[in-house]
Amino acid sequence: MVQIAHINKSFGAQQVLRDVSLDIPAGQIVGLLGPNGAGKSTLMKILIGLWSADSGTVQVPQRIGYLPENNPLYEDMYVSEYLEFMAGLTLPESLVHRTSDLRTSIDGLIELVGLSPERHKHIRELSKGYRQRVGLAQALLGDPQLLILDEPTTGLDPNQLVEIRALIKNLGKDRTVILSTHIMQEVREMCDRVIILDHGTIKADEPIEEIDNLEQLFHNVTQ
């Protein structure tokens, strides 16, 4: 599903990624951990094609969904209106012109992410948790094979955390998910595998079930 071989990325004199190689099979939820500045966001932006690596190779599926850390939304739009607008920008023209098919697809996404009670509200009226659901619905437009989420639970209250984590875990049943977070409990609860980055290099890459103490592992490899 995802194959990364020996990629490097620098910004001026600062090398952000150093010889990073990964294979992520289909249907796996991967937690990406690391201190601030470790290279997590840079790696994700290379995966979605926003930036290119200086060297190395990247192979990803054709259909990718992305939820950035700061989820940008048009707050004056209604939920369903916004998703239709974004579909027009991101989906193939042939699908957008099949209006009934598009609306059926958007209705399904709204139900999938639990937005049905809020679909006729302006986005500005939504709580942080429901705004994250709108971002997830947008990321799922086009039924992506790979879903990349950058700090998807930042700023959520405890109830919202539980709901969004359950939603992401459910989404991972049908696609590969790469999840960047600072919250280790989140990785333990949702992920099949953890990758720890520090100073642009992979310090650990382990199945969750084989890790006795994730906090201790993180501390040991990021010193």
C-alpha positions as CSV (number, residue, x, y, z in Angstrom):
1,M,0.0,0.0,0.0
2,V,2.7,2.5,1.0
3,Q,6.4,2.0,0.1
4,I,9.0,4.6,1.1
5,A,12.6,4.0,0.3
6,H,15.6,6.1,1.5
7,I,13.9,9.5,1.4
8,N,15.7,12.6,2.5
9,K,14.3,16.1,2.9
10,S,16.0,19.4,3.8
11,F,15.0,23.0,4.1
12,G,18.1,25.1,3.5
13,A,20.8,23.8,5.9
14,Q,18.3,21.9,8.1
15,Q,17.8,18.2,7.2
16,V,14.3,17.2,8.3
17,L,14.2,13.6,7.1
18,R,17.2,11.3,6.9
19,D,17.1,8.1,4.9
20,V,13.6,7.1,5.9
21,S,12.3,3.8,4.6
22,L,8.9,2.2,5.4
23,D,6.5,-0.5,4.1
24,I,2.9,-0.2,5.3
25,P,0.6,-2.9,4.0
26,A,-3.1,-2.3,3.2
27,G,-5.6,-2.3,6.1
28,Q,-3.2,-1.2,8.9
29,I,-3.6,1.7,11.3
30,V,-0.2,3.1,12.0
31,G,0.6,5.6,14.8
32,L,3.3,8.1,14.0
33,L,4.9,9.4,17.2
34,G,7.8,11.8,17.7
35,P,8.8,15.0,19.5
36,N,8.1,18.4,18.0
37,G,10.3,18.9,15.0
38,A,10.9,15.2,14.5
39,G,9.7,15.3,10.8
40,K,6.2,13.8,11.2
41,S,4.4,16.5,9.3
42,T,7.0,16.7,6.6
43,L,6.7,13.0,6.0
44,M,3.0,13.2,5.7
45,K,3.1,16.2,3.3
46,I,5.5,14.2,1.1
47,L,3.1,11.2,1.2
48,I,0.2,13.4,0.0
49,G,2.3,15.0,-2.7
50,L,2.3,18.5,-1.3
51,W,6.1,18.4,-1.0
52,S,8.6,16.3,-2.9
53,A,11.5,14.4,-1.3
54,D,15.1,15.5,-2.2
55,S,16.0,11.9,-2.8
56,G,14.5,8.4,-2.5
57,T,11.3,7.0,-3.8
58,V,7.7,7.1,-2.6
59,Q,4.9,4.8,-3.8
60,V,1.3,5.5,-2.5
61,P,-2.2,4.7,-3.7
62,Q,-3.9,6.9,-6.2
63,R,-6.7,7.9,-3.8
64,I,-5.5,9.6,-0.6
65,G,-7.5,11.4,2.0
66,Y,-5.8,14.0,4.3
67,L,-6.9,15.8,7.4
68,P,-4.4,18.5,8.4
69,E,-3.8,19.5,12.0
70,N,-5.4,22.9,11.6
71,N,-8.6,21.8,9.9
72,P,-9.5,24.6,7.5
73,L,-13.2,24.9,6.9
74,Y,-15.5,27.5,5.3
75,E,-17.5,28.4,8.4
76,D,-20.4,30.2,6.6
77,M,-21.3,27.1,4.6
78,Y,-23.8,24.4,5.7
79,V,-22.2,21.0,6.3
80,S,-23.7,19.3,3.3
81,E,-23.1,22.4,1.1
82,Y,-19.5,22.5,2.1
83,L,-18.9,18.8,1.3
84,E,-20.6,19.2,-2.1
85,F,-18.4,22.2,-2.8
86,M,-15.2,20.3,-1.8
87,A,-16.3,17.4,-3.9
88,G,-16.5,19.7,-6.9
89,L,-12.9,20.7,-6.3
90,T,-11.4,17.3,-5.6
91,L,-13.4,14.5,-7.3
92,P,-13.3,13.5,-11.0
93,E,-15.5,15.7,-13.1
94,S,-17.5,12.7,-14.3
95,L,-18.7,12.0,-10.8
96,V,-19.4,15.6,-10.0
97,H,-21.7,15.9,-13.0
98,R,-23.7,12.8,-11.8
99,T,-25.5,15.0,-9.2
100,S,-27.7,12.2,-7.8
101,D,-24.7,9.9,-7.3
102,L,-22.7,12.6,-5.7
103,R,-25.4,13.5,-3.2
104,T,-25.9,9.8,-2.4
105,S,-22.2,9.5,-1.7
106,I,-22.1,12.7,0.5
107,D,-25.2,11.5,2.4
108,G,-23.4,8.2,3.1
109,L,-20.3,10.1,4.4
110,I,-22.4,12.3,6.6
111,E,-24.0,9.2,8.2
112,L,-20.7,7.4,8.4
113,V,-19.0,10.1,10.5
114,G,-22.1,10.8,12.6
115,L,-23.0,14.2,11.2
116,S,-26.6,13.5,10.3
117,P,-28.1,15.6,13.2
118,E,-25.8,18.6,12.2
119,R,-26.0,18.4,8.4
120,H,-28.2,21.5,8.0
121,K,-26.2,23.7,10.4
122,H,-23.6,26.3,9.4
123,I,-20.1,25.0,10.2
124,R,-19.5,27.9,12.5
125,E,-22.3,26.6,14.8
126,L,-20.6,23.2,15.3
127,S,-18.5,22.1,18.2
128,K,-14.8,21.3,17.8
129,G,-15.7,17.6,17.7
130,Y,-18.3,18.0,14.9
131,R,-15.9,20.2,12.9
132,Q,-13.4,17.4,13.1
133,R,-16.1,15.1,11.7
134,V,-16.6,17.5,8.8
135,G,-12.9,17.4,8.1
136,L,-12.9,13.6,8.2
137,A,-15.9,13.5,5.8
138,Q,-14.0,15.7,3.5
139,A,-10.9,13.5,3.7
140,L,-13.1,10.5,2.8
141,L,-14.5,12.1,-0.4
142,G,-13.7,9.7,-3.2
143,D,-13.3,6.7,-0.9
144,P,-9.5,6.9,-0.4
145,Q,-7.4,3.8,0.0
146,L,-5.0,5.7,2.3
147,L,-6.2,8.1,5.0
148,I,-3.6,10.5,6.6
149,L,-4.6,12.3,9.8
150,D,-2.4,14.9,11.4
151,E,-3.3,15.4,15.1
152,P,-7.0,14.6,14.5
153,T,-8.0,14.9,18.2
154,T,-6.3,18.1,19.3
155,G,-8.5,20.3,21.4
156,L,-11.3,17.8,21.9
157,D,-13.1,17.2,25.2
158,P,-13.1,13.7,26.7
159,N,-16.4,12.7,25.2
160,Q,-15.4,13.9,21.8
161,L,-12.1,12.1,22.1
162,V,-13.8,8.8,22.7
163,E,-16.2,9.3,19.8
164,I,-13.5,10.4,17.3
165,R,-11.2,7.6,18.3
166,A,-13.9,5.0,17.7
167,L,-14.7,6.6,14.4
168,I,-11.1,6.5,13.2
169,K,-10.7,2.9,14.3
170,N,-13.9,2.0,12.4
171,L,-12.5,3.8,9.3
172,G,-9.4,1.7,9.5
173,K,-11.3,-1.5,8.8
174,D,-11.6,-0.6,5.1
175,R,-8.4,1.4,4.4
176,T,-4.9,2.1,5.5
177,V,-4.6,4.9,8.1
178,I,-1.5,6.8,9.1
179,L,-2.2,8.8,12.3
180,S,0.2,11.5,13.7
181,T,-0.3,12.3,17.4
182,H,1.4,13.2,20.6
183,I,-1.1,11.1,22.7
184,M,0.3,7.7,23.4
185,Q,-3.0,6.4,24.8
186,E,-4.5,7.2,21.4
187,V,-1.8,5.0,19.7
188,R,-2.4,2.1,22.1
189,E,-6.2,2.2,21.6
190,M,-6.4,2.7,17.9
191,C,-3.2,1.5,16.1
192,D,-1.8,-1.8,15.0
193,R,1.7,-0.5,14.8
194,V,3.8,2.5,16.0
195,I,6.6,4.3,14.2
196,I,8.7,6.7,16.3
197,L,10.6,9.5,14.5
198,D,13.2,11.7,16.1
199,H,15.5,14.1,14.3
200,G,14.2,12.9,11.0
201,T,15.1,9.2,11.5
202,I,13.1,6.2,12.4
203,K,14.0,5.2,16.0
204,A,11.4,2.4,16.4
205,D,8.9,0.5,14.3
206,E,7.0,-2.1,16.2
207,P,3.6,-3.8,16.4
208,I,1.6,-2.4,19.3
209,E,0.9,-5.9,20.7
210,E,4.6,-6.4,21.2
211,I,5.2,-3.2,23.2
212,D,5.0,-3.6,26.9
213,N,5.5,0.1,27.8
214,L,5.1,2.6,25.0
215,E,6.0,5.6,27.1
216,Q,9.3,3.9,28.1
217,L,10.1,3.0,24.6
218,F,9.4,6.5,23.4
219,H,11.7,7.9,26.2
220,N,14.5,5.5,25.4
221,V,14.7,6.1,21.7
222,T,14.2,9.9,21.7
223,Q,17.0,10.8,24.1
